[in-house]
Amino acid sequence: MVIIEVSPLSGFVMTSRSRMLLENRTIVKKIEVKANVVYIYLEKLNDESQTFILQLEQVIQVKNLKPASVKIYDYYQPGRLQISYSGVGS
């Protein structure tokens, strides 16, 4: 199992429509939101390219935004597969 862990910019949350669209994908096993971090559990990954789009909405105006981050890792062996991205949206 593979986990995509998304920590959005401060003040932003994933929309319910975005959650519904992700849950309808066959590769997505489960979605959890804990402490404003979105965890997307995937059955497995293969060599086929995958694109995941999260629609976010701003619920609180925040100054000096901290970068958002995305981590991808193997649930059973977190050190084996790990990809990270961090950045501030436009």
N, C-alpha and C positions, 0 to 999 in steps of 0.2 A: 504494500500500500504506500502511496506517495501523498505527502501533505504539501499544499500550497498555503503558506501563512502570510496574510496580507495585513500590514499595519498602516491604515490610511493616514493622511494628513490630519492633524489635530482639528477637531470641529466637524469632521466629515464622517458619514455613516453610509453603509451599503443600502441601496434602495430595496424594497420588498420585490419589485419587478426584477431587479438584477438577480436576487436570490432564486426566484422562481425560474428564470431562464437557465441559471446554472444547474438547478436541481433536475431539470428536464433533460440534461445531457447524460447519455448512458455511461460515460466514463466517471461521472461524479457519483460517489457513494453516499456522501453526507456533507453537510455544511453546518458549522458551528460558529457562533459569534460570542466571544468571551472578552470582557474588558476592552471592547472596541477593536479587537483583533479578529479577523475573519480567517477561519480554518476551512479549507476545501480539501476533503479527503477523496483521493482518486483510487480506483481499483488497481491500476497499474499504468505505467508509461511504456511506450514502444518507440520505434524510430520515426513514427508518423508525427508531423508537426501539429501542435495543438495551440489554439488561441483562446484565452479566457478574458472576457470583458466584464469588468465590475463597474456598474453605474453607481456613483456616489452622489450624495447631496450634502450640502453644507448646512449644518444645524446650529452651529455657533461660529460667530466671527472671531477669528484668532489672529493676533499679530505675531510676527516673527515665527512663521511656521517651521516646525521641525520636519526633516525629510521623511517621506513615506518609505516603507520598506516591503519587499517581497522576498520570501525565502521558500525554496523548494527542497524537500528532503525526504528520504526514505523513513517511513514510520518505524520500521523494525531495526534499521541501522542508520541512525541520523548522521553519522560521520561519513558514510559511504557516498551518498549522493547529496550534494548541497550546492545550491545556486542562490546567490543573493543579489538583490538590486536595491538601491537606495537613491531617492531623488525627490525634488520638490516639483509639483505639477505647475502648469502655467495657468 
